[in-house]
Amino acid sequence: MDNKSSEFYTFQPERPKRPSLFSYFIVGVFGALLGGLLFSAILIGGNIISQDGEVNENEVYIDEDLDEERAIPDEPLEYQHTDVVGAVEKVTPAVVGISNAVAAMNRGQEVYMERATGSGVIIDPEGYIITNQHVIEEADRLDVIFDDGSTATAEIMGQDSLTDLAVIKVDTEESLEYAQISDSKSVRPGETVIAIGNPLGVIFQHTVTKGVVSAVERQVPIPGSEYQYTFMQTDAAINEGNSGGPLVNLRGDIIGINSAKIQDPLIEGIGFAIPSTTVARVVNDLMEYGRVRRAYMGVYIMDHSDVTGIGTDRGVYIQEIESGGPADEAGLQQEDVIVGISDVRIDFTAQLFDQLLQYQPGDKTDIEVKRGDEVLEFTIKLEEMPQ
């Protein structure tokens, strides 16, 4: 995206030439005519025919078999007891709106002006909230809007551009309702998921969309973003303002944080969430240290397929090795191709970053590389990435 002042990453892949403006106008005119006909039909349909066959324009007919208790139930009806409804009711109280405001001068007085809005989810009863880093970026003040409509000012506890995650906190004297973070490693394509957030701001607070997990471990470079890890892909509708809101499973547990989508007139249903495994690792560090303590190999890398030009060539190519760094000390060489870490297959760079994120500085791990026609294994002691 060209303007990072927006609260949502969207990107447009190159597409064939689009239809002309005139064709869109024709479609618009047809849509307006059809809408008018439908509206007329609705008005005509609103003239209720009474039992004696007369048209009565002023009365609304209610089925006598539909009693008042069923029309306005105090408790959910039997058919409403679904997994989706249960998950939504469980997690919605923990979903918040976030307003990013900047300071400005107006007639000699400092005022705050909203520059962006987004979503977040409470993960701790003491007021810790997860959101996207780009939602809170460059904010002079952050306001949190809760489920009951109340608001509070939040403090930034830590933020990380490489995962596009941030933790903010509100002061509270009461325990807040919060959502549990689940393990996204167990998520399967085709699994039903629910996105909850505030598309277009608080006016559509707690909008619920449902879909499936379309794929896991997607490597998706996003213009304007420093994100380096894999995404979970979903066809649940994710729109501007959903950034930072939760993607949950049918238990109402967080399996991802909604972050981006492909926006193109010819494409539907391609949204991306940061997997909860990545979220949990980053959030723990942000809450404890205010930053992410990353394990570091000391290599400069790129996808092997980008080197060979063959899309099916898997692995991560080592362009350069830092002299005296962990990889150099372990015996890795320039032009080695990393194909595994501790028995986990590595096909591209985002998968390598995913795996390294699960280690702490000082940990040791086995690295499998291809060197020419040989497959070799090395043990490497990881260091902390320089800040």
C-alpha positions in Angstrom: 0.0 0.0 0.0 1.2 3.5 -0.7 0.0 5.4 2.3 0.8 3.8 5.7 -1.3 6.3 7.5 -4.2 4.0 6.7 -5.1 1.4 9.3 -5.2 -1.5 6.9 -2.9 -3.2 4.5 -4.5 -3.9 1.1 -2.6 -4.7 -2.0 -3.5 -5.1 -5.6 -1.8 -7.7 -7.8 -1.3 -6.9 -11.5 -4.4 -7.8 -13.4 -5.6 -7.8 -17.1 -7.0 -4.5 -18.3 -10.3 -3.7 -16.6 -13.6 -2.8 -18.2 -14.1 0.8 -19.2 -15.7 3.4 -17.0 -18.7 3.4 -19.3 -19.3 -0.3 -18.7 -19.3 0.3 -15.0 -21.8 3.2 -15.6 -24.1 0.8 -17.5 -23.9 -1.7 -14.6 -24.6 1.1 -12.2 -27.6 2.4 -14.1 -29.0 -1.2 -14.4 -28.4 -1.6 -10.7 -30.3 1.6 -9.9 -33.2 0.6 -12.1 -33.3 -2.9 -10.6 -33.1 -1.4 -7.1 -36.1 0.9 -7.9 -38.2 -2.0 -9.1 -37.3 -4.0 -6.0 -38.2 -1.1 -3.8 -41.5 -0.7 -5.6 -42.1 -4.5 -5.1 -41.4 -4.1 -1.4 -43.8 -1.3 -1.1 -46.5 -3.2 -3.0 -45.7 -6.2 -0.9 -46.3 -4.1 2.2 -50.0 -3.8 1.4 -51.3 -6.6 3.5 -54.3 -8.4 2.2 -56.9 -8.9 5.0 -58.9 -12.0 5.5 -61.8 -10.6 3.6 -59.6 -10.0 0.5 -59.3 -6.2 1.0 -55.9 -4.5 0.7 -55.1 -2.7 3.9 -52.2 -0.3 3.6 -52.0 0.6 7.3 -51.9 -2.8 9.1 -49.2 -5.3 9.5 -50.3 -8.9 9.6 -48.8 -11.1 12.3 -49.3 -14.9 12.3 -51.5 -15.7 15.2 -49.4 -18.9 15.8 -46.4 -16.7 16.5 -46.8 -15.7 20.1 -45.2 -12.7 21.7 -42.6 -14.8 23.6 -41.3 -16.3 20.4 -41.4 -13.0 18.5 -39.2 -11.3 21.1 -37.5 -14.1 23.0 -35.8 -13.5 26.3 -33.6 -16.5 25.7 -32.1 -17.8 22.4 -34.4 -20.1 20.5 -33.4 -23.7 20.0 -32.2 -23.2 16.4 -30.0 -20.3 17.6 -27.8 -22.7 19.7 -25.2 -23.1 17.1 -21.4 -23.3 17.3 -21.0 -20.0 15.5 -23.4 -18.2 17.7 -21.8 -19.6 20.8 -18.3 -18.6 19.6 -19.4 -15.1 18.8 -21.1 -14.6 22.2 -18.0 -15.9 24.0 -15.5 -13.7 22.3 -17.4 -10.5 21.4 -17.1 -8.9 24.9 -13.3 -9.1 24.5 -13.2 -7.3 21.1 -12.5 -3.6 21.2 -12.3 -0.7 18.8 -9.1 1.4 18.7 -8.9 5.1 17.7 -5.5 6.4 16.7 -5.4 10.2 17.3 -2.7 12.8 16.6 -2.2 16.1 18.3 -2.9 19.3 16.4 -3.2 23.0 17.3 -6.5 24.7 16.9 -6.7 28.4 17.7 -3.8 28.1 20.0 -5.1 25.0 21.8 -3.9 21.4 21.5 -6.6 19.1 20.2 -6.6 15.5 19.1 -7.7 14.4 15.6 -8.5 10.8 14.7 -6.2 9.6 11.9 -7.1 5.9 11.8 -9.3 3.3 13.5 -8.8 -0.4 14.0 -9.7 -3.3 16.2 -8.1 -5.2 19.1 -8.8 -8.1 21.5 -8.4 -8.2 25.2 -6.1 -11.2 26.2 -5.7 -10.5 29.9 -8.2 -9.5 32.6 -5.8 -6.7 33.7 -6.3 -4.8 30.5 -3.7 -6.1 28.0 -4.9 -5.8 24.4 -3.4 -7.2 21.1 -3.7 -5.2 17.9 -1.7 -4.6 14.7 1.3 -2.4 14.9 0.1 -0.4 11.9 -3.1 0.5 13.8 -1.2 2.2 16.7 1.7 3.5 14.7 2.6 7.2 15.2 -0.3 7.8 17.6 -0.2 10.6 20.1 -3.2 9.1 21.9 -5.0 5.8 21.7 -8.6 5.5 22.8 -10.1 2.0 23.3 -13.9 1.5 22.8 -15.3 -1.4 24.8 -18.2 -3.7 24.2 -20.5 -1.7 26.4 -19.6 1.6 24.6 -17.3 2.9 27.4 -13.9 4.3 26.5 -10.5 4.4 28.0 -7.0 5.8 27.1 -4.4 3.1 26.4 -0.7 3.0 26.8 1.6 1.2 24.3 3.5 -1.6 26.0 5.4 -2.7 23.0 5.3 -2.9 19.2 7.0 -5.0 16.5 7.0 -4.0 12.9 8.4 -7.4 11.6 5.2 -9.2 12.8 2.9 -6.1 12.6 1.8 -6.8 16.2 1.5 -4.5 19.2 0.4 -4.8 22.8 -1.4 -1.9 24.5 -2.9 -1.6 28.0 -5.7 0.2 29.7 -5.9 0.8 33.5 -8.8 -0.9 35.0 -10.0 -1.5 38.5 -12.2 -4.4 37.4 -11.3 -7.7 35.7 -12.1 -7.5 32.0 -13.5 -10.2 29.9 -10.8 -11.6 27.7 -10.2 -14.2 24.9 -8.0 -17.2 25.0 -5.2 -17.7 22.4 -5.3 -21.1 20.8 -2.5 -23.0 18.9 -2.7 -22.3 15.2 -0.5 -25.3 14.4 -3.5 -27.5 14.8 -5.6 -25.4 12.4 -6.7 -27.2 9.2 -7.7 -25.9 5.8 -11.5 -26.0 5.5 -12.0 -25.3 9.2 -14.8 -22.8 10.0 -13.5 -19.5 11.3 -15.1 -16.2 12.4 -13.7 -12.7 12.1 -14.9 -10.0 14.5 -14.0 -6.3 14.3 -15.0 -2.8 13.4 -15.0 -2.3 9.7 -15.1 1.4 8.8 -14.9 2.4 12.5 -17.1 2.1 15.5 -20.3 2.7 13.4 -20.1 -1.0 12.5 -18.6 -2.2 15.8 -18.5 -6.0 16.4 -19.3 -6.9 12.8 -19.2 -10.7 12.5 -18.1 -12.5 9.3 -17.8 -16.3 8.8 -15.7 -18.4 6.5 -13.1 -21.1 6.4 -9.4 -21.4 6.6 -8.4 -21.3 2.9 -4.7 -22.2 3.5 -2.0 -22.0 6.1 1.6 -20.8 5.9 1.2 -18.4 3.0 4.2 -16.2 2.1 2.7 -12.9 1.0 4.9 -9.9 0.5 2.9 -6.8 1.2 4.0 -3.4 -0.2 4.7 -0.9 2.6 4.9 -3.6 5.2 8.0 -5.1 6.9 6.1 -8.3 7.8 8.4 -11.4 7.3 6.4 -14.4 8.5 3.7 -16.7 7.2 0.0 -15.8 7.1 -3.2 -17.8 7.5 -5.5 -17.3 4.6 -9.2 -17.1 5.0 -12.3 -16.2 3.0 -14.1 -14.7 6.0 -14.7 -11.1 4.9 -11.9 -8.8 6.4 -12.3 -5.1 5.7 -10.7 -1.8 6.7 -11.1 -1.4 10.4 -10.9 -5.2 11.0 -7.1 -4.8 11.5 -6.1 -6.1 14.9 -9.3 -8.0 15.5 -9.4 -11.7 16.2 -9.9 -14.6 13.9 -11.4 -17.3 16.1 -12.4 -21.0 15.8 -15.7 -22.5 16.8 -14.6 -22.7 20.4 -14.3 -18.9 20.4 -10.5 -19.1 20.8 -8.1 -16.8 19.0 -6.3 -18.6 16.1 -5.1 -15.4 14.3 -5.1 -11.6 14.3 -6.6 -10.1 11.1 -4.2 -8.0 9.2 -4.5 -7.7 5.5 -6.4 -8.7 2.3 -6.1 -8.6 -1.4 -8.3 -5.8 -2.8 -9.1 -6.2 -6.4 -12.4 -6.0 -8.4 -11.7 -9.4 -9.9 -10.8 -11.2 -6.6 -13.0 -12.1 -3.6 -12.4 -13.8 -0.3 -8.6 -13.6 0.1 -7.8 -12.2 3.6 -4.9 -12.8 5.8 -4.4 -13.3 9.6 -1.2 -13.6 11.6 -1.2 -17.1 13.1 -1.7 -17.3 16.8 1.5 -19.2 17.3 3.4 -16.2 16.0 1.1 -13.9 18.1 1.7 -15.7 21.4 5.5 -15.7 21.0 5.6 -12.0 20.1 3.1 -10.9 22.7 4.9 -12.7 25.6 8.1 -10.8 24.8 6.3 -7.4 24.3 4.6 -7.8 27.7 7.8 -8.8 29.4 10.5 -6.8 27.6 8.7 -4.2 25.5 10.4 -5.7 22.4 10.9 -9.1 20.7 14.1 -11.0 21.6 14.8 -12.8 18.3 17.1 -15.7 17.7 19.7 -14.8 15.1 21.7 -17.0 12.6 24.0 -14.3 11.1 23.1 -15.0 7.4 21.7 -13.0 4.5 19.1 -15.1 2.6 16.6 -15.3 -0.2 14.2 -17.9 -1.6 16.1 -20.6 -3.6 13.5 -20.4 -6.3 14.4 -16.7 -6.8 18.0 -17.7 -7.4 17.3 -20.5 -9.9 14.2 -19.0 -11.5 12.4 -22.3 -11.0 9.3 -22.0 -8.8 9.4 -25.6 -7.6 12.9 -25.3 -6.2 12.4 -25.3 -2.4 14.7 -24.0 0.4 16.4 -20.8 1.5 19.6 -19.8 -0.3 22.4 -18.2 1.8 23.7 -15.2 -0.1 26.2 -14.1 2.6 27.4 -15.2 6.0 28.4 -12.8 8.7 32.0 -13.5 9.7 32.2 -14.9 13.3 28.4 -15.2 13.5 26.4 -18.3 14.6 26.2 -19.8 11.1 29.9 -19.2 10.4 30.9 -20.8 13.7 28.6 -23.8 12.9 30.3 -24.4 9.5 27.6 -23.2 7.1 28.8 -21.6 3.9 27.7 -19.1 1.3 25.5 -20.7 -1.4 24.3 -23.4 1.0 20.5 -24.0 0.8 18.7 -24.4 4.1 16.0 -27.1 3.7 15.2 -27.9 7.3 15.4 -26.9 11.0 15.1 -29.7 13.6 13.2 -32.0 11.3 10.8 -29.2 10.1 10.9 -28.8 6.3 11.8 -25.3 5.1 10.5 -24.3 1.6 10.9 -20.5 1.7 12.1 -17.7 3.8 8.9 -16.9 5.7 8.9 -20.5 7.0 12.5 -20.1 8.2 11.5 -16.9 10.1 8.5 -18.8 11.6 10.8 -21.5 13.0 13.5 -19.1 14.3 10.8 -17.1 16.1 10.1 -20.2 18.3 13.7 -20.1 19.7 15.2 -17.9 22.3 18.7 -16.4 22.0 21.2 -18.9 23.3 19.2 -22.0 22.1 20.8 -24.6 19.9 19.2 -26.2 16.9 20.0 -28.5 14.0 20.1 -27.0 10.5 19.8 -29.1 7.4 21.4 -27.7 4.2 22.0 -28.8 0.7 25.6 -28.2 -0.5 25.8 -29.2 -4.1 24.6 -32.8 -4.3 25.0 -33.4 -0.6 22.6 -32.9 2.3 24.5 -31.9 5.5 23.4 -31.2 9.0 24.9 -28.7 11.4 24.3 -27.7 15.0 24.0 -23.9 15.5 23.9 -21.9 18.7 21.6 -18.9 18.0 22.4 -15.4 19.3 20.1 -12.5 19.9 19.4 -10.3 16.8 21.1 -6.9 17.2 18.5 -4.1 17.8 
